Amino acid sequence: KQTNSQITKISKAKDEMISMVSHQLIPQLTATQGFIEILEQTDDNKDEVLKLSRSATARMTRLAQDMLNSTKIQAGELELERELLDIVSLVRGEVKDLSYAAAKHEVVVVVNAPDRIMIEVDKIKFGEALFNIIDNAIQYSPKQRQVVIDISPDSIRVSDHGIGISKSELPNIAKKY
């Protein structure tokens, strides 16, 4: 019995890892591939495209490191590296990293925010969460529509025209996928 239980646990852990890889890394790989395609097609903005590619590659490296540390997450031992930063700049950076995805889906991303809002947060982990939320808004919005991000000192609100999340699924939003 214990052997079957161990096999079941290992299989479940493997399934969770595959799910995490597909949910986290595939959008990054797609973005990097898009940046490379832009480089192949034009001589314009090579420095900017290389910078975006480098950013997406760095994000994939961090995601791979996070996957390796998944046991710390499950054990509640994840350490946050909080720092004071401008959340408006962070959001604008994530939007810039998603510019290829937005263009590909014919979606315009609009950021409404003051010049600067300073908060204390783990830049990498909060950035990953923002990236995923904005990426989902882009992916599930109809073409020729806007994704609007409103930033205030109290909140960040991402609005889109996608299908949304049903009220019955809202309690599950923070659970593993």
Backbone hydrogen bonds, N-H to C=O, Kabsch-Sander energy under -0.5 kcal/mol:
donor,donor_aa,acceptor,acceptor_aa,energy
5,S,1,K,-2.3
6,Q,2,Q,-2.5
7,I,3,T,-2.5
8,T,4,N,-2.4
9,K,5,S,-2.3
10,I,6,Q,-2.6
11,S,7,I,-2.7
12,K,8,T,-2.4
13,A,9,K,-2.5
14,K,10,I,-2.4
15,D,11,S,-2.4
16,E,12,K,-2.4
17,M,13,A,-2.2
18,I,14,K,-2.4
19,S,15,D,-2.4
20,M,16,E,-2.5
21,V,17,M,-2.7
22,S,18,I,-2.5
23,H,19,S,-2.4
24,Q,20,M,-2.6
25,L,21,V,-2.2
26,I,21,V,-1.1
28,Q,24,Q,-0.6
29,L,25,L,-2.8
30,T,26,I,-2.6
31,A,27,P,-2.2
32,T,28,Q,-2.5
33,Q,29,L,-2.5
34,G,30,T,-2.2
35,F,31,A,-2.3
36,I,32,T,-2.2
37,E,33,Q,-2.2
38,I,34,G,-2.1
39,L,35,F,-2.2
40,E,36,I,-2.1
41,Q,37,E,-1.4
42,T,38,I,-1.3
46,K,43,D,-0.9
49,V,45,N,-2.6
50,L,46,K,-2.8
51,K,47,D,-2.0
52,L,48,E,-2.2
53,S,49,V,-2.5
54,R,50,L,-2.7
55,S,51,K,-2.2
56,A,52,L,-2.4
57,T,53,S,-2.4
58,A,54,R,-2.5
59,R,55,S,-2.1
60,M,56,A,-2.1
61,T,57,T,-2.2
62,R,58,A,-2.3
63,L,59,R,-2.5
64,A,60,M,-2.5
65,Q,61,T,-2.2
66,D,62,R,-2.6
67,M,63,L,-2.3
68,L,64,A,-2.0
69,N,65,Q,-1.4
70,S,67,M,-1.5
72,K,69,N,-1.1
73,I,69,N,-1.5
74,Q,70,S,-2.6
75,A,71,T,-1.8
76,G,73,I,-1.3
77,E,72,K,-3.1
78,L,72,K,-0.6
82,R,80,L,-0.9
83,E,121,V,-1.9
85,L,83,E,-0.5
85,L,119,I,-2.9
87,I,85,L,-0.8
87,I,117,I,-2.8
90,L,86,D,-1.8
91,V,87,I,-2.6
92,R,88,V,-2.6
93,G,89,S,-2.3
94,E,90,L,-2.2
95,V,91,V,-2.5
96,K,92,R,-2.3
97,D,93,G,-2.3
98,L,94,E,-1.3
99,S,96,K,-1.7
102,A,98,L,-2.5
103,A,99,S,-2.4
104,K,100,Y,-2.8
105,H,101,A,-2.0
106,E,103,A,-1.1
107,V,102,A,-2.9
108,V,145,R,-2.1
110,V,108,V,-0.6
110,V,147,V,-2.9
112,N,110,V,-0.6
112,N,149,I,-3.1
113,A,111,V,-0.6
119,I,85,L,-2.5
121,V,83,E,-2.3
121,V,119,I,-0.6
123,K,81,E,-0.6
123,K,121,V,-1.0
126,F,122,D,-2.9
127,G,123,K,-2.2
128,E,124,I,-2.2
129,A,125,K,-2.0
130,L,126,F,-2.7
131,F,127,G,-2.9
132,N,128,E,-2.4
133,I,129,A,-2.4
134,I,130,L,-3.0
135,D,131,F,-3.0
136,N,132,N,-2.4
137,A,133,I,-2.0
138,I,134,I,-2.3
139,Q,135,D,-3.0
140,Y,136,N,-2.3
141,S,137,A,-0.5
141,S,138,I,-0.9
144,Q,106,E,-2.8
145,R,142,P,-0.9
147,V,108,V,-2.7
148,V,146,Q,-0.5
148,V,159,S,-2.6
149,I,110,V,-3.2
150,D,148,V,-0.6
150,D,157,R,-2.7
151,I,112,N,-2.8
151,I,149,I,-0.5
152,S,155,S,-3.0
157,R,150,D,-2.9
159,S,148,V,-3.2
159,S,157,R,-0.6
169,E,166,S,-1.3
170,L,166,S,-0.9
172,N,169,E,-1.7
173,I,170,L,-1.6
175,K,172,N,-1.6
